[in-house]
Amino acid sequence: MKNLQLILLVVFTSTFVTKNFAQPKSYAIKNSIGIEGGITKFNIITNNFKTSQGDGWVGSLSATVNLPHKWYNLSYSIQLSESNFGISGRASNINTEQVDIEHKVLAAQIALLWHAKIVKSYFTIDYGPMIQYNSKLELINEAYTNFLVNGYEQLEVKDISEVSNFGINGVVGATLGISRFKVQGQYIYGINNILNKLNSNKSLNLSGNENKFKGNTSMLVFTAIISI
């Protein structure tokens, strides 16, 4: 009799535990595709020469995984951008008037972001890593090709165009809106030294400033997102 009671107790307990714990509540995980477009504010942070922030454009496709049972969502995105910025230069060592010489940079970026839910999915704080491929620094006006870079005696603007093309960025930002339409702001910081490739170019005339080249990209991105 005692054995029978013990068996019944085990069966009852197993059934209860299985019903309440072994079968978790199901959640409807939703996926969405986002089409994004907006503007950029770009610069290179460096002590080697004086730079100025410029404007640009950005377009992106993203895939978001909405996780209703988690405190975050996940998204994957590919982003294309063209951004301008300025480098201070002068015509010669005789004509020392400072000129803001405009350059542009093309970039393709792939990001994996976590979206921490502050107000459900309507307002999130976004963060994560990004892999970037960027072009060389391209002069917008070729008339400045032989201008000298301020801070150097003989270094010409054309000499600093071949920068490092691959890098890893850190992203932090916020997204606000309803399911089909949202606005997003991001700050993207280049962790790697985008000017490092210049350090291997032994033909550069660095008289006046022989410090190693070091610079990090800095970009603000403001976009509108339509989800389908």
URPEVEN-V819495 format. One record per residue. N is the residue number from 1. PSI is psi as a letter, one per 40 degrees, with the letter a starting at -180 (NA if undefined). OMEGA is omega in degrees with one decimal (* if undefined). D_LAST is the distance of its C-alpha to the last C-alpha in Angstrom with 1 decimal. Layout:
BEGIN
<<N,PSI,OMEGA,D_LAST> <N,PSI,OMEGA,D_LAST>>
END
This chain:
BEGIN
<<1,d,179.3,64.1> <2,d,179.1,62.8> <3,d,178.6,60.9> <4,d,178.5,59.3> <5,d,-179.9,58.2> <6,d,179.0,56.7> <7,d,178.7,54.8> <8,d,178.9,53.4> <9,d,179.4,52.4> <10,d,179.7,50.5> <11,d,-179.3,48.8> <12,d,-178.9,47.8> <13,d,180.0,46.6> <14,d,178.7,44.6> <15,d,-179.4,42.9> <16,d,-178.5,42.1> <17,d,-179.2,40.7> <18,d,-177.9,38.6> <19,d,-172.6,37.1> <20,d,-173.7,36.4> <21,d,-174.6,35.5> <22,e,178.7,34.9> <23,g,-177.2,32.0> <24,i,179.0,29.4> <25,h,-179.7,27.0> <26,i,-179.9,23.8> <27,i,179.5,20.4> <28,g,177.0,17.0> <29,h,-175.3,15.2> <30,h,175.6,11.4> <31,i,177.9,9.3> <32,i,177.4,5.9> <33,h,-179.3,5.4> <34,h,173.5,6.4> <35,h,-172.2,8.2> <36,i,174.5,11.5> <37,i,-179.3,14.7> <38,a,-174.4,18.0> <39,i,177.9,21.7> <40,i,168.8,24.0> <41,h,-168.5,27.5> <42,i,174.1,29.4> <43,i,170.0,32.9> <44,h,-180.0,35.1> <45,h,-176.6,37.2> <46,i,173.8,40.6> <47,e,-178.1,44.3> <48,d,175.8,45.4> <49,i,-176.7,44.6> <50,h,179.1,43.3> <51,i,176.6,39.7> <52,i,-178.1,37.6> <53,i,177.1,33.9> <54,i,-176.9,31.9> <55,i,176.8,28.6> <56,a,179.9,25.8> <57,i,179.2,22.2> <58,i,173.3,19.3> <59,i,-172.9,16.1> <60,i,168.5,13.9> <61,h,-178.1,11.2> <62,i,173.5,10.6> <63,h,-176.3,9.9> <64,h,174.5,10.5> <65,h,-179.7,12.6> <66,h,-175.5,13.1> <67,g,-174.5,16.8> <68,d,-177.7,18.1> <69,e,-180.0,21.7> <70,i,177.6,21.8> <71,e,-178.2,22.5> <72,i,166.6,19.9> <73,i,178.2,16.4> <74,i,174.2,16.1> <75,i,174.9,14.1> <76,h,-177.4,14.9> <77,i,170.6,14.6> <78,h,-168.9,16.4> <79,h,175.0,17.6> <80,h,-178.6,19.9> <81,i,170.7,22.2> <82,h,-174.1,25.4> <83,i,177.3,27.7> <84,i,170.5,31.2> <85,i,-175.4,34.0> <86,i,172.6,37.8> <87,h,-176.8,40.8> <88,h,179.2,44.2> <89,a,-179.4,46.9> <90,i,-176.6,50.1> <91,d,-179.2,51.9> <92,i,176.5,54.9> <93,e,175.0,57.2> <94,d,175.7,59.2> <95,g,-171.7,56.4> <96,e,178.1,54.7> <97,h,-177.3,52.5> <98,h,180.0,49.1> <99,h,175.8,46.1> <100,h,-173.8,42.4> <101,h,-173.9,41.4> <102,h,174.0,37.7> <103,i,171.8,35.8> <104,i,-179.8,32.2> <105,h,172.8,30.3> <106,i,-178.1,27.4> <107,i,170.1,25.4> <108,h,-172.5,22.8> <109,i,175.6,21.7> <110,h,-174.1,20.1> <111,i,168.8,19.5> <112,h,-173.7,19.3> <113,i,168.0,18.8> <114,i,-179.6,19.7> <115,g,-179.5,18.3> <116,h,-174.3,21.2> <117,h,175.0,20.4> <118,d,171.7,22.7> <119,g,-174.8,21.3> <120,b,177.2,19.1> <121,e,-178.2,15.6> <122,d,178.5,16.1> <123,h,-177.8,18.5> <124,i,169.5,18.9> <125,h,-170.3,21.4> <126,i,178.3,20.2> <127,i,178.2,22.5> <128,a,-179.2,23.1> <129,i,179.3,24.5> <130,h,173.8,23.5> <131,h,-174.0,25.2> <132,h,165.0,26.0> <133,h,179.6,27.6> <134,i,178.4,29.0> <135,i,170.8,31.3> <136,i,175.7,34.9> <137,h,-174.4,35.7> <138,h,177.5,35.9> <139,h,176.4,38.2> <140,d,178.7,36.8> <141,h,-176.2,40.4> <142,e,178.7,42.7> <143,e,-178.1,45.7> <144,e,-174.4,45.4> <145,d,-174.9,45.6> <146,e,174.4,49.2> <147,i,179.9,48.8> <148,i,177.7,49.9> <149,h,178.6,47.6> <150,h,-175.1,49.0> <151,e,178.5,50.5> <152,i,-177.7,52.0> <153,d,-174.4,55.1> <154,e,-178.1,54.1> <155,h,-178.5,50.5> <156,i,-177.4,48.7> <157,d,-178.8,45.0> <158,d,-175.9,44.4> <159,e,-174.0,45.7> <160,e,-176.1,42.8> <161,d,-174.2,39.9> <162,g,-179.5,39.6> <163,i,178.0,37.7> <164,h,-172.0,36.2> <165,d,-178.4,33.0> <166,i,179.1,31.4> <167,i,175.8,30.7> <168,h,-179.0,29.1> <169,i,168.3,27.5> <170,h,-175.9,27.0> <171,h,170.9,24.0> <172,i,-177.5,24.0> <173,a,-179.3,21.9> <174,i,178.3,20.0> <175,h,-177.0,16.6> <176,h,174.7,16.6> <177,a,178.2,14.2> <178,a,-170.6,12.3> <179,d,-174.5,9.1> <180,d,-178.1,6.9> <181,h,179.7,9.5> <182,i,171.5,12.0> <183,i,-173.5,15.0> <184,i,173.3,16.6> <185,h,-178.8,20.1> <186,i,167.0,21.6> <187,h,-176.9,25.1> <188,h,-178.2,25.6> <189,h,178.9,29.2> <190,h,-177.3,30.7> <191,d,-178.3,32.8> <192,i,179.0,34.7> <193,h,-177.1,37.3> <194,d,-179.0,35.8> <195,e,-173.4,39.4> <196,d,-179.3,40.9> <197,d,179.0,41.3> <198,d,-179.1,43.7> <199,d,179.9,46.0> <200,e,178.8,46.7> <201,g,-175.5,47.8> <202,e,-179.1,51.5> <203,e,-178.1,52.2> <204,h,176.2,50.8> <205,h,-174.7,53.4> <206,f,179.3,52.7> <207,h,-177.5,56.0> <208,d,179.0,55.6> <209,g,-175.9,52.8> <210,e,175.6,53.0> <211,i,177.3,50.4> <212,i,177.9,47.8> <213,h,176.2,44.4> <214,h,179.5,41.8> <215,i,179.6,38.5> <216,h,178.6,35.0> <217,i,178.2,31.9> <218,h,-175.7,30.4> <219,h,170.1,27.1> <220,h,-178.7,25.3> <221,h,177.4,21.6> <222,h,-175.2,19.8> <223,i,168.2,16.2> <224,i,-173.5,13.5> <225,h,172.2,9.9> <226,h,-176.9,6.8> <227,i,178.4,3.8> <228,NA,*,0.0>>
END
